[in-house]
Amino acid sequence: MNRRSLAIVIAIIMLPTIVSIDVSKAQSTGLFTVVAVMWGSLSSPLCVGPGMQTQRLTIMLKYNGNDTLAGLRAELYLPWYLRDALSKTSVAESRYTQVIARNQITELAFWIDVGERASAGDYTADLILYTYRNGLWEEIDRLTITLTLIYTDKIYIKTQSPTKVYPGRSNLSIYIENQGSGYAYGASIEVSTSLQQISVINPSIDVGDIPPNSAANIYIPIYVSPSLIGSLAPLYL
């Protein structure tokens, strides 16, 4: 019996490869303590490297003072090759407009551009905090935080496009190759499609750690409706 195949075009959208949360090495000696510094957010941490633009940087602070604060303004003085995505200067600003009480955890968000000439590694940045008193912004604390950059452009998805599959359940075989000089820790793939005739059985696949100059072979289980025979369909990774 002859079997008819379906060609699927693999469209590469995004490959989140490494989850990186870097806790600051310096703690405040004044009113605030640095709890955590991370790219992305607490619920969706990201890895960020040279050349990446408009990346969210989240700084979490604990307030140790006794007096309630009427909001907070923060100025982050960035190291070389890092710039505020909005002002395009070396000073990024964030504001917290709610009341801050003792022991409260406050989250500040900044949007950062990383220059292509930046190198992977740890960078220090100065954080100056202000609160609003008597109609003026008054400086109340100074902190030092650590920002970590990693090389993210050495991870590649390799597959044949289009890839032929048969109606019913199929396993797509792809390779994730780490061409960098360091480990890719905690690599994962998110899989989706815009067509109802294709079901992605496992939309989130954990790859694990990929050593430098090596590849991981991953199988993506999908179900394809016979109505798509002879068609090209997108699958987003």
N, C-alpha and C positions, 0 to 999 in steps of 0.2 A: 504494500500500500504506500503510495506516495504521500509525503508530508509536505505541507506548504509552510513556508517560513515567513516571519514578520521581521522587517528591518527596523531597529530602534536607533534613533539618533541620540547619542549621549551628549547632553548640554551641561558643561561644568559651570556651576554658579558660585559655589563657595565650599571651601574645605577647612572647617575649624579644626586645627590639628593639635593645639596645645592649650590647656587651661593653666593660666599663670596668675597666682595671687601672691603678691610680695608684701609682707608686713614690714613696716618701716623699722629701720634699725635705731632710729633716734626717738626718744620720748620727751614730751614736754616737761619742763621744770616749773611751769606756771599753771595756768588755768585749764589747759587742754592736754590730753594724751592721745597720740596717734594709735588708733586701733588697727587699721588696715589701709593699705594702698593697693589698688588693683585697676587694671585696664578692663573696660566694660563696666559691669555692675555686679553686685553681690549675687544676683540670680542668674546672670549671664556673663561670667568672666571671659576675657578674650586674651589672645596673645597678640602683641603688637611689635612690629619691627621697622627697620629703616624703609622710608618711602611711603608709609601708610599715612593717609590724610583723614582729618576729622574723626579722631578716635576719642571715645569717652574715657576719661580718667576719673575714678571715684576715690575719694579720701574720706575715711570714717574717723570721727573724733569723739572722744568722751570728755564731757565737761565736768571739771572737778571743783568749780567754785560754788559758793553758797548763794550769791545773789542771782536772781533770775535775769537772763539777758533778753533784750528785745531785738532778737535777730543777730545775724552774723554776716560779715563780708570778708571774703578771703582773697588775697592776692598771692598767686603762685609764680615765683621768679624762676623761669625755666632755664636749663642749661643750653649750651650751644647746640644748634641743629634742631631744637624743639621750639615750636612757636604756637601761640594761641591761634586756633582755627578761625576765630571771629575777628580779632583785631590785627592779626598777623604780626604781633609784637612778641617780645620775650616775657611779657607779663600776662598771665591768664587770670580771669576773675570769676568768682562764683559767689552767690548770695543765698542765705538761708533766712527766709522772712518770718518764720514762726518763733514763738517764745522758746527759750532754751533753759531748762531747769537742771539742777545738780544731778550728776550721774547719767544724764541723757546722752544717747549716741546720736550724733549729727552727721548727716551724709552730704558731702559737697561734690558737685560734678563739674568737670572742666572738659573742654573740647580741644584736642591737641593735634597739630600737624607734626609729623616726624620727617625730617629731611632725609633725602636719599643718601647723603654722605654720612649720616649717623652710623655708628658702629654698635654692634650688639654688646650688651653689658649693663652694668649698674650706673645710674646717674643720680646725683643729689640735687635737690631743689629746695629753695627756701619758701616757707609758707608764713605769711603775715596775716594775722586775724584782727578784725575790727568789730566793735559793736556800736550800736547807735545810742548815744547819750546826749541829752540837752541840745538836740538839734544838730549834732556833729557825729561823724564816724571817729571813734577813739580806738587807737591801737591797744590790744589787750594781751597779745601773746605772739611769739615767734617760734616756729618749729622747722625742723629739717626732715625731709622725707626722701625715700629712695625709689627711683623709677627703674624698672628693668625692661630692656629691649632685647628681643631675640630675633634671629634671622628666620623669617617666615616664608621666603620665596624659594626655598629649596625642596619643597614638597610638591610632587606632581602626581596627577592621576593619569594612568596610561591604559587605554583600551582601544579596540577597533570601533570606528564610527563610519557608517552605521554597523551595529551589531545585530546579527540575525538570531531570532528566537522563534520557537513554535508556539501556537496557541496552547493555552493551558498553563500549567506551572512550569517556570523556567528559572534557572540560576544564571545570572549574568556574572561573568568573571572579569574583574578589573584588578589592576595593580596600583598600589600607592608606593611611590618611590621617594626615598629620602636621599637627595643628592648633596646634602649639607655635611658639615664636618662634626656635627653633634647629634645627640639623640633627639628624636621627635617623641616627646613624652605624651601619653594619653591621646593618641590620634583617634579620630572618630569621623564617621560619614553620616550625613543626613540625606535621605533619599525621598524624592517626591515626584509627582507627575500631575499634569493639568487635565488628564483624560480620565473619565469614569470607567472606560473600558480596560484600564490597567490598574491592578491593585498591588501596592507595595506591601508585601507581607511583613517586612521588618524595616520600618522607616528610619530607625536609628541603629547604627552598627558601630560597636566599639572595636577599634583596630588594635589598640594597645601601643606599646613602645616600639618604634622603628629605629634600629641602629643606623649610624651614618653609612652612606653609600650602600644601602640595601633596600629591598622592596618587600611589601606584604601583599599576598594574593588574597583578595576578598571576593566572596560570592554574595550577590544580592538576589534574594528570592522574590520573584514577582509572579503575578497571574495575569495572563493576557487573554482577552475575549477573542473568540474566532471572528467576530465582526471586523477586526482590524487586519485581517489577512491582506497582504499586498500594500499596506500603508506604512508610512513613516511616522513615528510617534516620539515625543521628547521625554526624556527622563533626566531630572535635575539632581545633581550631586553637589 
